[in-house]
Amino acid sequence: MPAQPRRYILAVDIGGTHVKLRLSNRRVVVQFDSFPMMTPREMLRHIHPIVKQWNFHLVTVGYPGLVIDGRIVSEPANLGHGWVGFDFAKAFKRPTRIINDAVMQALGSYAGGRMLFLGFGTALGAVAILDSKVYPMELAHLPFTKRGLIQTYVGDDALRRLGHKRCSTNAKKVLRHLGNILDVDYSVVGGGNACRIGKLPKRVRLGDNKLAFIGGFRAWRRSAWAQI
């Protein structure tokens, strides 16, 4: 039986400050600045000249917003409009899978068993991967105290309002409580504010934003991820 030709994957990680690109057969990451009113068409105008000479067959897009069954269902909080319903497969002229950006980093961080991934950034991204099954969750909307939700006590707004020390304490409480509730083997923290948490609780490790690209590649290579 002849060997299957190797398929190269382009992973696109969309953030509020940068858009980052990497191919599955290259270690080099290329990035450009994003901006608050950036639309998908404007993003593609930057991407196409970069990837024009790149050899790739599949695309994964990590999107900073709600994705259900591979479809963007809400506009991003920190970018422009036009993302809902945008045809990325047509734009790239290749099969394209859209996943939430926290899911993409969680996939890249996963090392088996039961894992909780929490992305501490502008808001809180949360993903559980339980025995290779992926469960994106809106945990930021759960109550943290009688007076507010989790998102009120962690994230950029909380950091400005409460200060570094208080937000660090809150983040550790969230990690402990959610880890216990979900009965996970370990947790991984990512996002722009992960490094601000300080000493992490037991069974919690600091992730790496570069692992988002590994997650983008795994989104195509592992049949277990089909449900995302």
N, C-alpha and C positions, 0 to 999 in steps of 0.2 A: 504494500500500500504506500503510495507516494506521500512524503511529508507535506503537511499543510504549510503554505507560505506564511511567513511571519507577518503579523499585522502590527503596525506602529500606531500608537495612540497619542493624540494631542490632549493634554489636560490644561484647562483654563480656569484659574482661580480668581474670581471677581471679588474685589474688596472695595471698601469705601475710599481708600487712598491709592491703591495700586491694583492693576490687573496683571497677573503673572502667568507665564506660559512655559510649559516644558514638554518635550517629547519623551516617550517611553524608552527610546534608545539613546538618549542624550542626558547628561547631567546638568547641562547649562540651563539656568533659569533666566528668561528674558521678561522684563517688566516695563510697564509705562504707567504714568499717573492717571488715575481716574478722577472724576470731579462730580460735585453734587448733582448736576443736571445731565450727566452722561446717559444717553439712550443706547440700546443695543446696536443700532445702526452706526452711531458714533464710535462705539467700542470696536465694531468690526472694521471700520475705516482705519483704525490703528493696527488691528491684528493682521489684516490681509497682506500688507507689505512685508510684515515680519515673517510670515509663514509661507510666503509665495514659493520659496525654493525648498521648503521642508517636505519630506516624504512621510505622509501619515495617512491612515486609512479610517480611523475612528476618532471621535471627539467626545470628551467629557467636559461639561461646563459646571463648575461649582458656583451656585447662585446664592446671594445673600438674602434669601427670603423663602417664603413657603412654597414647597414643591410637593405635589401629590401625583402619584402614578406617572412620574416623569414630565409633568406639566407645571409650569409656573402659574400659580393661582393668585398671587398678590404682588403688587408693585413694591420695589425695595424702598426702605425708609431713607436711605442716604444717596440715592441715585435719581436719575430722571425717570420718565414714564415710557411706556411702550414695550415693556418686557413680557407682560401677559399676552400669550398668543403669538409671540414672535417665533418664526420658523428658523431655528438655528441650523437644522439639517440642510435646509435649502441654502442658507447663507454660507455654510462651510462646504456644501456639495458633498457631504459625507454623512454616514449614520452618526447621530449625535445623541448622547444621553445627558439629560439635565438632572442634577441632584443638588440638594441643599449643601452649602459650603461646609457646614458643621458635619454633615454626613460624610462628605468627602474626606475630611481630616480624620474622622472617626475610623473610616475604613482603612486609612493608611496607618493608624495607630494600633489597630486590632492585632492581638497576639494569641487569640483563642480564648475559650471559656466564656465567662460572663463579664462584660466590660461596660462601664459608664463613661461616656465622654462628655465633658462640659467645656464649652467655649466661652471664656470670659472676655467679652469685647464691648462693643457699643451696647449690646444687650447680652442675653445668655442663650447660647445654643446648646441643645441637649440631645444626645443620641445614646440609646442602649443597643449594644450588640450582644445578644444572648445566644450562645452556642451557634454562631454564624448567621443568626437571623437579625435583621436590622430593623430598629424601631425608632424613627425620629419622634421626638416628643416636644411639646410646648410647655416645658416645666417652668418657664419663667412666669407663667400665669397662675401658678399655685400659690396659696397663702404662705407667707413667711412668718408674719406675726398677725395679731388681730387687726392691726392697722394698715397692712399693706401686703402686696405680692412680692415674690422673690425678685422680680425685675426692679422693684423699688429700692432694693437694698444691695444689689450688685449691678455693675455696668458703669458706663461713663457718667451718666447723670448722678448716680449714687456716689461715685468717686469725687465728683466736684462738690456735692452737697455734704457728704459725711466725712470725707478725708480718707487717706490711704489706710490708716490703722484700722478704722471701723469697717471699711470695705473688706479688708483682708480677713478680719474675724468673721464677717458675714459669709464670705466665700467658703471658709473652712467649715462652718456650720452646714451650709448647703451640701458640700461634698460628703460630710459624715452622714447627714440625715438621708439624702437620696441614695447613697451607697448602701446603707442599711435597709432601706425600704425595698430596693430592687434586688438585694441579696447578691451583689456582684462580687466577683473575685478581685477586681482591681478597678481603679478609675484613672482616667487620663485627663489632664487639663490643658487646654490650648487657648488660642485667641490672644489679642494684643495685650490684655491685662493679666495673663496667666503668671507672668514673672513677678507681678506685684504682690502675689499672695504670700510669699515668704515660705517658711518651713511648712511642707505639706503633711497632712495626716498620713497615718499608716495606710499602705496599699494604694497610695495615690502617687502617680508620677507625672512629671512635666512632659508634655508633648513637644512636638517640633512642627512649625508651620509648613516645613518642606514635605512633611508626610502627607499633606493634602494631595500632592501629585501622585504619590503611591496609591492613595485612595482612588484617584481618578483613573489610574490604570487598572486597579483591581475591580472597579465597577464593571468592566467589560470581561475580565478574565475569570470571575467566580460566579457560577450560576446561582449561588445562594443570594447574590445581591439583586436578583431580578425584581424582587418585590419593592425596591426603593424607587 
